[in-house]
Amino acid sequence: MNLSTDIFKAYDVRGVFPTELDAGGARAIGRAYVAYLDAKRIAVTRDMRVSSPDLAAAFIEGARAQGADVVDYGMCATDMMYFAVAREGLDGGAQITASHNPKAYNGIKLVRRDAVPLSGDAGIGDIRDMIAGDRIPTPTRPEGRHETGSLLDDYIEKVLSFVDPKTIEPFKVVLDAGCGMGGLVAPRLFDRLACRTTRLCFTPDGTFPTHEANPLIEENRRDIVERVVKSRADVGIAWDGDADRCFFIDGTGEFIAGDFVTALLAESFLMRSPGQTIVYDLRASYAVKDTVVRYHGRALMNRVGHAFIKRRMREEDAVFGGEVTGHYYFRDFFYADNGFIPALLMLELMSKKGQTLRDLLKPLREKYFISGEINTKVGDMQAVDARLTDLAARYRDGHTYTLDGFSAEFPDWHFNVRGSNTEPLLRLNLEAITPELMAVKRDEVLAAIRKE
């Protein structure tokens, strides 16, 4: 069995196949997961990666050996697994996926009842320790059953329920599934709309023959950007590998920051139902809270991470939540993230307001000047803490807080620096009221982070 303890991350299990995670490791995780939850019936799904069928089969074998019945839904997007667990009232679910990582990787995303995620400090660490300490309990139930199920038709109807498809104008849209799970779902959705689509990389293929399924990396957006510009499309939409995130390109080929998308999706919800609660992560542009306030909503800033966002949304009954990395969460989708609802909502918003995506973004781009997330490697994890302490001393005259890393707010600019959960890395997000001030303050904070 190959199973490195380093692959148990803050939000999922993820490592290189088969040196860090192989079938034996997946089997052990399946057993420990069922033991941890005392689960009697779970869902298992997988993405298109070459190693996913073997890992899924092994996980199912381990879960059944521990006494759980398994409903095997086959190849699915991650948010389809959430849908299955919540809709069917299952005790939990697992998606075999490494999301946006390169083809050498694979992993497992795990949830409990109601699609509530397991995280490093709520389940994933317990499973790791159970396996590492050889403490998986002896099964108390006979081997579970293996069933198969089908999700796609019902899932499509659920996603479409967020909009009135008839109101969406016949936009020219370029879609890029990155050879990931978007190629399974997107055709069924867009065949129900009047949009005229160009479809790139729609055949699921875990070898990623064109580009990796990570649209946050500029080179992976080259194909969709070129096609949007060449075809004079209204919008481009791309998905990551397991299709629980989507990303937008405007008609000129410019990539749209996730906090601006969050602001526009918040506007979509608040236009129809003013006063609702919106949760956003603390890295975001002030565009988010300003938009929410303009529609008399309640904007709640939160620490980064899907487990924390989902928990806060449940506590506050928030209608929508967004993160700058392209995760968008919906109360009426079991407080879970979804990669297709944002695409439909954006097209609906463009239709309702009679504006292109670039038009919708114009007032935001003229007022809010953001750095985007900038990563800096430092020597070790102790250096991460030391740099954050230094920043706190340097910028103590601002309004500061340590909800997640270190944040400081000033009258005309603000920033957040937080450490990676898994490596000695600091991540800076900064915003200012002018592009010139943004550049100056970005360089100033980076210099403080990177000092020898």
N, C-alpha and C positions, 0 to 999 in steps of 0.2 A: 504494500500500500504506500503510495506517495501522497502525503498530506502535510504541507508546511503550515505551521501555526501562524505564519506571517500573512496568510491569505484571508484570515478572518478580519474583515475591515469594519469600519464604523457603521456601514450601511448594508453590506452584503459580504459574500465570500467570493474572492476573485484572485486568480493566479494563472501561471503558465501551465498548459497541459502538455505532457503528462508529468512533468518534473515536480510541480508544486501541487497539482490536483489531478489524480487519475481516477479510474473507475472504483478502485478500492476505497479511496478517500471519499468519493461521492456516496458509496454504500454506507460508510460509517456515519457521514453527516445525515443521511436519511434516517438511520436508526436513532441517532442522538436527537435529531429534530423532533421525531415522534415522541421520544421519551420526555423531552423537555416540555412539550405541550400536552402530553398525555392525549395525543390526538387519536381520534377513532376513524376519521374520514378526511382525506386531504385531496387537493388538486395538484397535479404535476403537469407543467408545460415546458417547452424548450424552444430555443431559437434555431437559426439555420447553420450554426457553426458546425464544422466537420466533426468535432468531438461531442457535440450535444446529444446525439442519439445514444451513444455509449454511456455518457454520464447520467442521462435521464433514466435509462434502464437500470443502472446500478443504484441510483437514488431510490427508485421505486422498489427495487429488491430489498434495500435496507429498511425502508419505511414499512413494507409489508412484513418483513421478518420481525419487526418490533410490534406488530399487531394492528397496524392501520390499514383500512381499506383505501385504495388509491384510485381516483378517477384520472385517467390519462387522456389529456386533451390534445396531445401531439404538438405540432409546431404552431406557435402562437406569439403574438406580441405580449410583452410583459403586462400591459394593462388589461389584456384579456384574462390573464390569470387572476388579477384582482376582481374582475367582474364575476368570474366563476365562483370564487370563494365567497364573495358577499351575496351573490344571487342565490346560490345553493345552500347557504348556511353551513358551509364546511368549517372544520376546525382549523384549517390553515391551507397554505399552498406554497409551491416552490416553482420558480422559473429558472431553468438552466440557461444561463446567458452570461456573457461578459460585457453586455451593453455596447459601448462605443470603443472598447479596447481593440488592439490589433488582433489578427487572426490566431496568433499563438496562444491567446488567453481564453479561459472560460471560467465560469463561476456559477453562483446560485443566489437568487434573491428569494427571501423567505418572509412570509407573513403568517399571522395568526388569524383567528376568527374576525370577520368583518373587514378583512384585508388590512388590518393594522400591522405595520411593519415591525419585524424584529430588527434590532440595532446592536451595536457593539456592547452597549451597557444594558441591554434588555433582550437577551436571548442569544445573540451570536457569540458573545464571550462565554456564556454558559455551555453552549454546544462545543466550542473549542476546548474548554477545560474538561468537559466530560470525556471527550475523545482522547485528549492528551494524557489524562490521568487514568485511562482504561476503566472508566466508571460508568459506562452505559449500562443501565439496569437490565437484568434478565427480563425478557418479555413476560408479561402476565396474561396476554391474550394469544389465541392461535394466530397463525399467519393470516394477514389480511387479504382481501380479494383485490383483483386487478380488473377495473372496468375501463371502458373507453367512452369518451363523450365528445360532443360537438358544440362549439361556441359561436362560430362566426356570424351566423344569421342573426341571432338574438343580440349579439354585441353590436352589430351594425345598427340595428334599430335603436338601441340605447344611445349610441353616439348621435344619431340623427335627431333624437328627441330634444337636443339642446337648441336646435334651430328649426325654422320653417324652410325646408329646402326650396320651396317654390319662390321664396323671396330673393334668393341668391342670383345675382345677375350672371350672364354668360361671359365671365371673365376669361381671359387667356392666361392659363396657369401652367407653369413648369413644375413638375414634381420629380424629386430625386429620392428614391428609397435606399440608395447606397448598397444595393443587393441584400438589404436586411428585411426585417419583418414588415416594414411599411409596404413592401411589394405584395404582401398577402392581403392587407386591409384596404389600402388606398383605392385600388380599382373598384372594390365593391361600394365604397362611399362615393367616389367621383362619378361613377356611372349613374348615380341617382341625382346628380346636379346638372345644371345647364352649362357648366364651365367647359371650355375647350382646352383639353389638357395635352401636354407633351410629357411623356413618362420615361424617366431615365432610371436604369439599374433596378428594374422591377422584379427580376428573377432572383429569389433568395439564393444566395451562394456564399457560404462561409469562407471561401478563399478570397473574397473581395477582389475580383479581377480588374475592376476599374479604379476604385479608391476606397479607403477605409470609411466605415460608416460613422464618422465623427465630424459633423458639420461645423463644430467650433474651430477646427483647424482650417485655415484659409485654403490650403492646397486641395482639400477635400471638397471645397465649394466651387472649384474652378469650372467644372462641367456645367453645373446649374447656372452659375453666373453668366457664362458665355452664351448659354441657350436663352436665358431670359433677355439679355441684351440683343442678341441676334434676331430673336423672334418678336421683339417688342412686346413681351408679355406684361401683364398687369402685376404679377407677383410670382415668386418662386417659393416653394415649400419643400424642405428637406427633413428627413428623419434620421435618428441615430439607429444603431444596429437592432435593438430590441423594440424600437419605435414607441417608447414611452415619452420621448421628447421630440418636439418639432421646432424648426427654425425657419425664419422668413427672410427673403431677399426682395427688395423693392424693384420697381420697373427699370431702374437705372443700373441694377446689379449690386446695389449696396446692401450689405448684411445688416440686419436689425438687431440691436442689443436686446437682451432678454428683459431688462428692466423697462425699456420702452414698450415691448410687447405686453408686459404685465400691466402697464398703465392703460394701454388700449383695451385689453381684455377686461380690466376693471371697469372701464368706461362702458363696455358692452353690457355688463351685468347691471351697473347702476343706472343706465338709461332706462332699462325696463323695470327696475325695482330700486329706487333711491333709498339711501339710508342703510344699506346692507354693510356687513363687516367684510373687509378685505385684509388678508394677511400677506405680508411681503418680507423678503429677507433683508437683513441690515446692510447688505452691500449695495442695495438698489439706489438708483437716482431718486432725487426728490420729486421727479415727475410722477412717481407712483402715488405718494401721499397727497401731493397737490391735486392730482386728478380725482382721487377719492373724496377729498374735502370739497372740491368744486361740485360734486354730485351729492353732497350731504351724507356721504358714507362715513364709516369708521375705519381708519387705517391703523393696523397693528403691525409694528415692526417685530421681527422674530429672529432668533438665531438660525444659522444656516443648517440645512439637512432635512431630508424628507420626513424622517421620523418626528422631528421637532415641529415642522410646519403642520403636518397632519394632526399631531396631538393638539396644537394650539387651535387649529380650525375646528376640531371637535369640541374643545372647551368653550369656544366663543361662538359656535354655530356660524362660522364664516362661510359665505357663499362661494368664495374664490380665494386662491392663494397662488403666488408666483415666486419663482427664484430666477436670478439672472442667468443661470446656466441652462434655462430652457425647460425646466420642470414646472408644469402648471396643474393646479389641484382644484377639484370641484366637489362641493358639498353633495351635489346630486349624482356624483359618481363615487359614492361611498367615501368621500373625503380623500380620494386617491388621485394620483397624477394620471394624465392621459395625453397621448400624443396626437390625437385626431380631433378632439373637441376644439382645441385652439384654432386649428385650420378652418373649421367651419364657422366658428365665431368671428374670425377675422374677415372672412369673405362676406358674412352677413353684415358686419359693421360697415364695410366698404359699400355694400349695396344700400343699406339704410341711409347712409350719409351722402351717397352719390359722389364719393371721393376715391381716388386711387390710394394705395397704401402710402405712397410717398406724400400725398396731400395730408393724410391723417398724421403722418409723422412730422410734418413741417413745423408746427408750433413747438413741438418737443425739441427738435434739433436746433431751433433758434434760441432756446432758453436754457437748455441743460447740456453741459459739456462734460462728458464722462471719459475716464481713462480706459475703461474696460479693465478686466482682471489681468494684473501683471505679476508673474511669479518670479521669485528670487530664491535660489538655493543657498542655504547656509551650512555651516560645518556639521552640526548635529542637532538633535532635538533640544539639548540644553541651550544651544545658540538661539533657537527660536524664542525661548522664554526670555533670554537675555535681551534680545533686540526689542521685544515687546515692552520690556521694562524700561529700556532706554527711550523708546518712543513716548511712553507715558510721562516720563520726566520732561522730555523736550517740549511736548505739546500740552502741558498741564494747565495752561491758561485758557484753553478751550473748554467747551462742554464735553466731558469725556465719559465713557462708559466701557465696561468690559463684558458685555453680554455674550460676545463671541470674538475672541482676540481683543484688540484695542481699537476704539473708535474715538474720533475727536471732531467736534463741529465748531465752526467759526461763522461769522456773519456772511461771508461770501465764498466759503468752500468747506468741504468736509471729507473725511476719509475713514476707511476701515482697513486694518491689517490683521490678518488671522493666519494661524499656522495650519498646515496640512495635518490631517489626522493620521497619515501613514508614512510621511517622509519629512526630512528637514527642509521645509519649504515655507516661505512666507508669501502670502497673496495680498496684493494691494488693490483696492478699488477707491477711486477718488473722483470728486466732482467739484466744479467751480462755476461761477456765474459768467465767465468769459473763457474762450479757448486759450487765450494767452495766459490767464491766471492758472487755468488747469494745467498747462504745460509746465509752468514754473513750479507750482506746488507738487506736481507729480515727480519732477526731477529732484526736488528738495527732499521729499519723503523717501524716494528710492535711494538717494545718496546716504541718508541716515540708516536705512536698512542694510545697505551694502558696504558700509564702512568696515575697514579691516580692524 
